[in-house]
Amino acid sequence: MALVRFRPFSDDPFREVTDMQGQMNRLFDNLLGRPSPIAGMERMWAPPVDVYETKDELVIAAEVPGLNQKDIHLSITGDMLTLKGERAWNPEMEQGNYYRNERWSGRFERTLPLPIPVQAAKVKATYRDGVLTVTLPKADEIKPKEIKIDLL
């Protein structure tokens, strides 16, 4: 049985191709060690995220261990949330001294479409134990409202 990452908000028709490309990149990274930038191209990675909804909020949790708060940049534009940052490479060890190098380093960027309208002015973000949690209050017009039923 194979585990497949759940991606409910992706309408990308080339997703399977990019997934296969990512798997091939990881295979060669593991076989050959840490790759160097090729022809000026910088290697990027994307932190895994969970997106879920509560009664009053949309919550996004991103795994970004090993970073400081100042290394993470978060912005919202319209219905898109962008998470950027950089995890520094450990310069203390020369590349040849590693037996295994599986932790990603370098720049990252994720732009996530927000599935529901939110109040951008009231967004809050916290960072604890390597997890960035972004809480986006739902827009008032989509919050459930209790309607009282009168007896006739």
Residue frames as a rotation matrix with the C-alpha (Angstrom) as fourth column:
MET 1
0.585 0.811 0.000 0.00
0.811 -0.585 0.000 0.00
0.000 0.000 -1.000 0.00
ALA 2
-0.498 -0.751 0.434 1.36
0.756 -0.621 -0.207 3.43
0.425 0.226 0.877 -0.95
LEU 3
0.071 0.455 -0.888 0.74
0.738 -0.622 -0.260 6.67
-0.671 -0.637 -0.380 0.91
VAL 4
-0.241 -0.050 0.969 -0.27
0.834 -0.522 0.180 9.61
0.497 0.851 0.167 -1.27
ARG 5
-0.872 -0.107 -0.477 -0.14
0.363 -0.795 -0.486 13.22
-0.327 -0.597 0.733 -0.05
PHE 6
0.090 0.990 0.111 -3.66
0.959 -0.057 -0.277 14.69
-0.267 0.131 -0.955 0.08
ARG 7
-0.898 -0.373 -0.234 -3.94
0.279 -0.893 0.353 17.86
-0.341 0.251 0.906 -2.01
PRO 8
-0.101 0.982 0.161 -7.56
0.853 0.169 -0.494 19.01
-0.512 0.087 -0.855 -2.07
PHE 9
0.556 0.363 -0.748 -6.97
0.121 -0.925 -0.360 22.55
-0.822 0.110 -0.558 -3.35
SER 10
-0.493 -0.818 -0.296 -4.76
-0.261 -0.186 0.947 21.78
-0.830 0.545 -0.122 -6.34
ASP 11
0.703 0.702 0.110 -6.18
-0.040 0.194 -0.980 22.03
-0.710 0.685 0.165 -9.85
ASP 12
-0.011 -0.827 -0.562 -2.75
-0.840 -0.297 0.454 21.75
-0.542 0.477 -0.691 -11.46
PRO 13
0.892 0.403 -0.204 -2.99
-0.445 0.710 -0.546 19.36
-0.075 0.578 0.813 -14.44
PHE 14
0.354 -0.848 -0.395 0.79
-0.296 0.299 -0.907 18.84
0.887 0.438 -0.145 -14.32
ARG 15
0.485 -0.121 0.866 0.87
-0.874 -0.095 0.476 17.93
0.024 -0.988 -0.152 -10.62
GLU 16
0.917 -0.128 0.378 1.76
0.050 0.976 0.210 14.30
-0.396 -0.174 0.902 -11.27
VAL 17
0.626 -0.731 0.272 4.64
0.454 0.057 -0.889 15.34
0.634 0.680 0.368 -13.52
THR 18
0.186 -0.575 0.797 6.01
-0.568 -0.725 -0.390 17.80
0.802 -0.380 -0.462 -10.94
ASP 19
0.708 0.078 0.701 5.57
-0.656 0.440 0.613 15.17
-0.261 -0.895 0.363 -8.20
MET 20
0.899 -0.394 0.192 7.57
0.434 0.859 -0.272 12.71
-0.058 0.328 0.943 -10.30
GLN 21
0.386 -0.782 0.489 10.23
0.108 -0.489 -0.866 15.35
0.916 0.387 -0.105 -10.92
GLY 22
0.358 -0.205 0.911 10.48
-0.861 -0.450 0.236 15.99
0.362 -0.869 -0.338 -7.17
GLN 23
0.878 -0.008 0.479 10.82
-0.232 0.868 0.439 12.28
-0.419 -0.496 0.760 -6.47
MET 24
0.728 -0.654 0.205 13.58
0.572 0.415 -0.708 11.95
0.378 0.633 0.676 -9.07
ASN 25
0.298 -0.615 0.730 15.37
-0.355 -0.781 -0.513 14.98
0.886 -0.106 -0.452 -7.60
ARG 26
0.547 -0.052 0.836 15.24
-0.831 0.088 0.549 13.42
-0.102 -0.995 0.005 -4.12
LEU 27
0.951 -0.214 0.223 16.51
0.230 0.972 -0.049 10.10
-0.206 0.098 0.974 -5.52
PHE 28
0.464 -0.822 0.329 19.55
0.477 -0.081 -0.875 11.76
0.746 0.563 0.355 -7.10
ASP 29
0.347 -0.310 0.885 20.09
-0.680 -0.734 0.010 13.96
0.646 -0.605 -0.466 -4.04
ASN 30
0.780 0.001 0.626 20.26
-0.523 0.551 0.650 10.84
-0.344 -0.834 0.431 -1.86
LEU 31
0.848 -0.460 0.264 22.58
0.526 0.795 -0.303 9.03
-0.071 0.396 0.915 -4.25
LEU 32
0.243 -0.777 0.581 24.92
0.640 -0.321 -0.698 11.91
0.729 0.542 0.419 -4.99
GLY 33
-0.423 -0.372 -0.826 24.78
0.886 -0.363 -0.290 13.92
-0.192 -0.855 0.482 -1.77
ARG 34
0.245 0.521 -0.818 23.95
0.383 -0.827 -0.412 17.60
-0.891 -0.212 -0.402 -1.48
PRO 35
0.297 -0.109 0.949 23.63
0.953 -0.025 -0.301 19.06
0.056 0.994 0.097 -4.97
SER 36
-0.599 -0.478 -0.642 25.32
0.450 -0.864 0.224 22.29
-0.662 -0.155 0.733 -5.89
PRO 37
0.343 0.729 -0.593 23.46
-0.165 -0.574 -0.802 25.01
-0.925 0.372 -0.077 -7.80
ILE 38
-0.156 -0.314 0.936 23.43
0.817 0.492 0.301 24.23
-0.555 0.812 0.180 -11.52
ALA 39
-0.457 -0.133 0.880 24.13
0.787 -0.521 0.330 27.06
0.415 0.843 0.342 -13.95
GLY 40
-0.912 0.003 0.410 23.23
-0.139 -0.943 -0.303 29.74
0.386 -0.334 0.860 -11.40
MET 41
0.090 0.994 -0.058 19.94
-0.281 0.082 0.956 28.11
0.955 -0.069 0.287 -10.42
GLU 42
-0.694 -0.268 0.669 19.29
-0.693 -0.004 -0.721 27.93
0.196 -0.964 -0.183 -6.69
ARG 43
-0.652 0.450 -0.610 17.67
0.364 0.892 0.269 24.87
0.665 -0.046 -0.746 -5.20
MET 44
-0.499 0.579 0.645 14.35
-0.789 -0.611 -0.061 25.63
0.359 -0.540 0.762 -3.50
TRP 45
-0.860 0.304 -0.410 12.19
0.409 0.890 -0.199 23.57
0.304 -0.339 -0.890 -1.19
ALA 46
-0.260 0.849 0.461 8.63
-0.471 -0.528 0.707 23.88
0.843 -0.034 0.537 0.05
PRO 47
-0.913 -0.055 0.404 7.59
-0.399 0.326 -0.857 23.26
-0.085 -0.944 -0.319 3.65
PRO 48
-0.631 0.743 -0.225 4.63
0.539 0.627 0.562 20.90
0.559 0.234 -0.796 4.11
VAL 49
-0.842 0.414 0.346 1.41
-0.526 -0.773 -0.355 22.59
0.121 -0.481 0.868 5.24
ASP 50
-0.597 0.795 -0.108 -1.95
0.801 0.582 -0.142 21.63
-0.051 -0.171 -0.984 6.69
VAL 51
-0.868 0.447 0.215 -4.98
-0.387 -0.882 0.270 23.79
0.310 0.151 0.939 5.85
TYR 52
-0.570 0.727 -0.384 -8.17
0.759 0.645 0.095 23.32
0.316 -0.238 -0.918 7.84
GLU 53
-0.431 0.563 0.705 -11.28
-0.232 -0.824 0.516 25.18
0.872 0.059 0.486 8.83
THR 54
-0.834 0.311 -0.455 -12.90
0.536 0.267 -0.801 25.69
-0.128 -0.912 -0.390 12.22
LYS 55
0.154 0.985 -0.073 -16.23
0.950 -0.168 -0.262 27.36
-0.270 -0.029 -0.962 12.96
ASP 56
0.837 0.224 -0.499 -14.76
0.225 -0.972 -0.059 30.88
-0.499 -0.064 -0.864 12.89
GLU 57
0.280 -0.854 -0.439 -11.32
-0.660 -0.503 0.559 30.54
-0.698 0.133 -0.704 11.26
LEU 58
0.905 -0.317 -0.283 -9.20
-0.034 0.609 -0.792 29.12
0.423 0.727 0.540 8.50
VAL 59
0.640 -0.714 0.283 -5.97
-0.441 -0.040 0.897 27.71
-0.629 -0.699 -0.341 9.96
ILE 60
0.775 -0.526 -0.351 -2.72
-0.170 0.361 -0.917 27.02
0.609 0.770 0.190 8.13
ALA 61
0.721 -0.598 0.350 0.08
-0.312 0.171 0.935 25.14
-0.619 -0.783 -0.063 9.87
ALA 62
0.775 -0.539 -0.330 3.48
-0.310 0.131 -0.942 24.93
0.551 0.832 -0.065 8.15
GLU 63
0.805 -0.583 -0.107 6.49
0.481 0.537 0.693 22.87
-0.347 -0.610 0.713 9.22
VAL 64
0.656 -0.648 0.388 9.54
-0.051 -0.551 -0.833 25.13
0.753 0.526 -0.394 9.19
PRO 65
0.901 -0.312 -0.301 11.89
0.385 0.255 0.887 23.71
-0.200 -0.915 0.349 11.85
GLY 66
0.064 -0.998 -0.013 15.28
0.953 0.057 0.297 25.22
-0.296 -0.031 0.955 12.46
LEU 67
-0.188 -0.078 0.979 14.28
0.590 -0.806 0.049 28.75
0.785 0.587 0.198 11.56
ASN 68
-0.786 0.009 -0.618 14.08
0.500 -0.578 -0.644 31.91
-0.364 -0.816 0.450 13.60
GLN 69
0.240 0.947 -0.213 11.02
0.653 -0.320 -0.687 34.12
-0.718 0.026 -0.695 13.51
LYS 70
0.206 -0.223 -0.953 12.99
-0.397 -0.909 0.127 36.71
-0.894 0.353 -0.276 11.50
ASP 71
-0.825 -0.558 0.088 13.76
-0.189 0.419 0.888 34.11
-0.532 0.717 -0.451 8.79
ILE 72
-0.487 0.750 0.448 10.06
0.841 0.541 0.007 33.75
-0.237 0.380 -0.894 7.91
HIS 73
-0.891 0.254 -0.376 8.06
-0.320 -0.939 0.124 36.27
-0.322 0.231 0.918 5.85
LEU 74
-0.499 0.823 0.272 4.31
0.785 0.562 -0.260 36.02
-0.367 0.084 -0.926 5.54
SER 75
-0.848 0.284 -0.448 1.98
-0.372 -0.920 0.122 38.09
-0.377 0.270 0.886 3.34
ILE 76
-0.252 0.843 0.475 -1.60
0.690 0.500 -0.523 38.00
-0.679 0.195 -0.708 2.11
THR 77
-0.830 0.051 -0.556 -2.78
-0.399 -0.751 0.527 39.44
-0.390 0.659 0.643 -1.19
GLY 78
-0.216 0.842 -0.495 -6.42
-0.871 0.063 0.487 38.98
0.441 0.537 0.719 -2.12
ASP 79
0.794 0.548 0.264 -7.18
-0.607 0.732 0.310 35.29
-0.023 -0.406 0.914 -1.72
MET 80
0.562 -0.693 -0.451 -3.52
0.222 0.652 -0.725 34.15
0.797 0.308 0.520 -1.72
LEU 81
0.904 -0.371 0.212 -1.26
-0.306 -0.214 0.928 33.61
-0.299 -0.903 -0.307 1.30
THR 82
0.588 -0.777 -0.225 2.50
-0.081 0.220 -0.972 33.62
0.805 0.589 0.066 0.63
LEU 83
0.902 -0.404 0.150 5.06
-0.075 0.196 0.978 32.09
-0.425 -0.893 0.146 2.97
LYS 84
0.663 -0.748 -0.020 8.74
-0.054 -0.021 -0.998 32.81
0.747 0.663 -0.055 2.22
GLY 85
0.817 -0.470 0.332 12.00
-0.458 -0.180 0.871 32.29
-0.350 -0.864 -0.363 4.00
GLU 86
0.373 -0.767 -0.523 15.40
-0.475 0.326 -0.817 30.70
0.797 0.553 -0.243 4.00
ARG 87
0.958 -0.222 0.179 17.03
-0.032 0.539 0.842 27.96
-0.283 -0.813 0.509 6.02
ALA 88
0.434 -0.872 -0.225 20.77
-0.901 -0.422 -0.101 28.51
-0.006 0.247 -0.969 6.09
TRP 89
0.678 -0.374 -0.633 23.19
0.037 0.877 -0.479 25.78
0.734 0.301 0.608 5.09
ASN 90
0.922 -0.386 -0.025 25.49
0.050 0.055 0.997 24.64
-0.383 -0.921 0.070 7.91
PRO 91
0.741 -0.658 -0.132 28.88
-0.417 -0.298 -0.859 26.04
0.526 0.691 -0.496 6.78
GLU 92
0.395 -0.617 0.681 30.78
-0.836 0.067 0.545 24.34
-0.382 -0.784 -0.489 9.64
MET 93
0.144 -0.292 0.946 31.07
0.078 0.956 0.283 21.04
-0.986 0.033 0.161 7.77
GLU 94
-0.594 -0.369 -0.714 32.62
-0.707 -0.184 0.683 20.57
-0.383 0.911 -0.152 4.39
GLN 95
0.342 0.818 -0.462 30.43
-0.939 0.316 -0.134 18.70
0.036 0.480 0.877 1.91
GLY 96
-0.022 -0.445 -0.895 32.80
-0.465 0.797 -0.385 15.74
0.885 0.408 -0.225 1.83
ASN 97
-0.876 -0.380 0.297 32.50
-0.411 0.264 -0.873 15.16
0.253 -0.887 -0.387 5.59
TYR 98
-0.080 0.938 0.336 28.83
-0.963 0.013 -0.268 14.21
-0.256 -0.345 0.903 5.52
TYR 99
-0.931 -0.054 0.361 27.71
-0.006 0.991 0.131 10.59
-0.365 0.119 -0.923 5.64
ARG 100
-0.270 0.907 0.324 24.10
0.959 0.223 0.176 11.61
0.087 0.358 -0.929 5.11
ASN 101
-0.934 0.020 -0.356 22.55
0.024 -0.993 -0.120 14.98
-0.356 -0.120 0.927 4.24
GLU 102
-0.532 0.810 0.247 18.75
0.820 0.421 0.387 14.80
0.210 0.408 -0.888 4.16
ARG 103
0.088 0.587 -0.805 17.70
0.686 -0.621 -0.378 18.14
-0.722 -0.519 -0.458 5.66
TRP 104
0.324 0.132 0.937 16.69
0.880 -0.406 -0.247 20.75
0.347 0.904 -0.248 3.12
SER 105
-0.121 -0.348 -0.930 18.32
0.571 -0.790 0.222 24.14
-0.812 -0.504 0.295 3.15
GLY 106
-0.873 -0.205 0.442 18.08
0.482 -0.503 0.718 27.24
0.075 0.840 0.538 1.02
ARG 107
-0.804 0.588 -0.082 15.21
-0.582 -0.808 -0.087 29.49
-0.118 -0.023 0.993 0.04
PHE 108
-0.710 0.678 0.190 11.60
0.691 0.723 0.002 28.40
-0.136 0.132 -0.982 0.15
GLU 109
-0.797 0.564 -0.216 8.33
-0.570 -0.821 -0.042 29.91
-0.201 0.090 0.975 -0.98
ARG 110
-0.694 0.699 0.172 4.75
0.714 0.700 0.036 28.65
-0.095 0.148 -0.985 -0.85
THR 111
-0.807 0.586 -0.073 1.76
-0.591 -0.801 0.099 30.53
-0.001 0.123 0.992 -2.21
LEU 112
-0.838 0.542 0.062 -1.50
0.503 0.812 -0.295 29.02
-0.210 -0.216 -0.954 -1.04
PRO 113
-0.580 0.736 0.348 -4.92
-0.143 -0.513 0.847 29.85
0.802 0.442 0.403 -2.43
LEU 114
-0.899 0.347 0.267 -7.35
-0.292 -0.021 -0.956 30.57
-0.327 -0.937 0.120 0.37
PRO 115
-0.824 0.559 0.094 -10.48
0.507 0.651 0.565 28.44
0.255 0.513 -0.820 -0.13
ILE 116
0.296 0.933 -0.207 -12.78
0.941 -0.247 0.229 30.90
0.163 -0.263 -0.951 1.69
PRO 117
0.247 -0.171 0.954 -12.90
0.100 -0.974 -0.201 34.69
0.964 0.145 -0.224 2.18
VAL 118
0.089 -0.316 -0.944 -11.01
0.982 0.184 0.030 35.88
0.165 -0.931 0.327 5.28
GLN 119
0.988 0.153 0.006 -10.50
0.145 -0.952 0.271 39.11
0.048 -0.267 -0.963 7.20
ALA 120
0.380 -0.917 0.118 -6.96
0.575 0.135 -0.807 40.00
0.724 0.375 0.579 6.12
ALA 121
0.078 -0.343 0.936 -6.62
-0.437 -0.856 -0.277 42.77
0.896 -0.388 -0.217 8.72
LYS 122
0.517 0.225 0.826 -7.14
-0.856 0.119 0.503 40.29
0.015 -0.967 0.254 11.59
VAL 123
0.686 -0.333 -0.647 -4.70
0.003 0.891 -0.455 37.54
0.728 0.310 0.612 10.55
LYS 124
0.575 -0.542 0.613 -2.46
-0.789 -0.167 0.592 36.26
-0.219 -0.824 -0.523 13.36
ALA 125
0.543 -0.492 -0.681 0.65
-0.152 0.740 -0.655 34.09
0.826 0.459 0.327 13.13
THR 126
0.656 -0.394 0.644 2.51
-0.688 0.040 0.725 32.21
-0.311 -0.918 -0.245 15.83
TYR 127
0.308 -0.653 -0.692 5.71
-0.456 0.537 -0.710 30.16
0.835 0.534 -0.132 15.67
ARG 128
0.271 -0.202 0.941 6.40
-0.926 0.213 0.312 27.40
-0.264 -0.956 -0.129 18.16
ASP 129
0.068 -0.346 0.936 8.44
-0.231 0.907 0.352 24.18
-0.970 -0.240 -0.018 18.08
GLY 130
-0.827 -0.549 0.117 9.18
0.007 0.199 0.980 24.54
-0.562 0.812 -0.161 14.37
VAL 131
-0.346 0.786 0.513 5.54
0.938 0.288 0.191 24.97
0.002 0.547 -0.837 13.34
LEU 132
-0.986 0.132 -0.105 4.19
-0.140 -0.987 0.075 28.25
-0.094 0.088 0.992 11.98
THR 133
-0.381 0.923 0.063 0.45
0.898 0.385 -0.212 28.53
-0.219 -0.024 -0.975 12.65
VAL 134
-0.987 0.143 0.072 -1.48
-0.105 -0.918 0.381 31.18
0.120 0.369 0.922 10.73
THR 135
-0.426 0.894 -0.138 -5.01
0.757 0.268 -0.596 31.91
-0.496 -0.358 -0.791 11.95
LEU 136
-0.977 0.148 0.151 -7.22
-0.001 -0.719 0.695 33.70
0.211 0.680 0.703 9.44
PRO 137
-0.549 0.835 -0.030 -10.65
0.024 -0.020 -1.000 34.79
-0.835 -0.550 -0.009 10.76
LYS 138
-0.433 0.491 0.756 -13.46
0.895 0.333 0.296 34.05
-0.106 0.805 -0.584 8.32
ALA 139
-0.911 0.241 0.336 -15.16
-0.098 -0.915 0.391 36.96
0.401 0.324 0.857 6.64
ASP 140
-0.732 0.645 0.220 -18.39
-0.385 -0.126 -0.914 37.86
-0.562 -0.754 0.341 8.45
GLU 141
-0.031 0.805 -0.593 -20.57
-0.993 -0.094 -0.075 37.07
-0.116 0.586 0.802 5.44
ILE 142
-0.034 0.017 -0.999 -19.57
-0.486 0.873 0.032 33.38
0.873 0.487 -0.021 5.44
LYS 143
-0.939 -0.235 0.252 -19.66
-0.326 0.364 -0.873 32.72
0.114 -0.901 -0.418 9.18
PRO 144
-0.463 0.823 -0.330 -22.63
0.574 0.562 0.596 30.57
0.676 0.087 -0.732 10.15
LYS 145
-0.800 0.312 0.512 -25.37
-0.535 -0.758 -0.374 32.57
0.272 -0.573 0.773 11.80
GLU 146
-0.813 0.568 -0.128 -27.98
0.554 0.689 -0.467 31.04
-0.177 -0.451 -0.875 14.04
ILE 147
-0.707 0.668 0.233 -31.50
-0.343 -0.611 0.713 31.94
0.619 0.424 0.661 12.95
LYS 148
-0.855 0.457 0.244 -34.22
-0.165 0.205 -0.965 31.96
-0.491 -0.866 -0.099 15.55
ILE 149
-0.735 0.677 -0.034 -37.47
0.263 0.331 0.906 30.31
0.625 0.658 -0.421 14.54
ASP 150
-0.781 0.541 0.312 -40.61
-0.610 -0.553 -0.567 32.00
-0.134 -0.633 0.762 15.83
LEU 151
-0.750 0.628 0.208 -43.79
0.583 0.776 -0.239 30.09
-0.311 -0.058 -0.949 16.62
LEU 152
-0.829 0.516 0.217 -46.91
-0.206 -0.642 0.739 31.21
0.520 0.568 0.638 14.81
